[in-house]
Amino acid sequence: MTYADFFYEIKGKFMGADVSDINEHLAYQFNIEDPEAGGAFYVEVKDGVLHVEPYEYYDRDALFICAPDVLRGIAEGELDPVAAFTAQKLRVEGNIEKALRLKEIIEKKRSALQQEKSAARKAVDKVVDTVVRTAAQKAAGKEKKQSR
């Protein structure tokens, strides 16, 4: 996997998080250590809007250093960032208090995904109900015609 592939995968995992209620400025740089997918990018919350870009961020609040699989696990909500730090899979430099807010952004994205899945399930259920009801009505209509 190339750096560009990994960056766009991770960007997709972060984007869509509703950060409109985060009123402070947060700026994180991620240094990914990997021979193929390695590189730097940043995640920024500014004026309640999330930005993820493939550049270094020199005036950052925190720097996260890890392997691609660690960040993927964190972004997918399968790996707790604090647990990754404790297990020495994730190194953090800078403002630890602001670094901990990363977990909030990830949880907001997971919440948005769960809402999307719930809405999709409801839509599918509605379509299935309509199809079943229509089929039942057609079957009932055929039975009436045959009994005449």
Secondary structure, DSSP 8 states (H G I E B T S, - for coil): --HHHHHHHHHHHHTT---TT--S-EEEEEEE--TTT-EEEEEEEETTEEEEESS--TT-SEEEEE-HHHHHHHHTTSS-HHHHHHTTSEEEEE-HHHHTHHHHHHHHHHHHHHHHHHHHHHHHHHHHHHHHHHHHHHHHHHHHHHH-
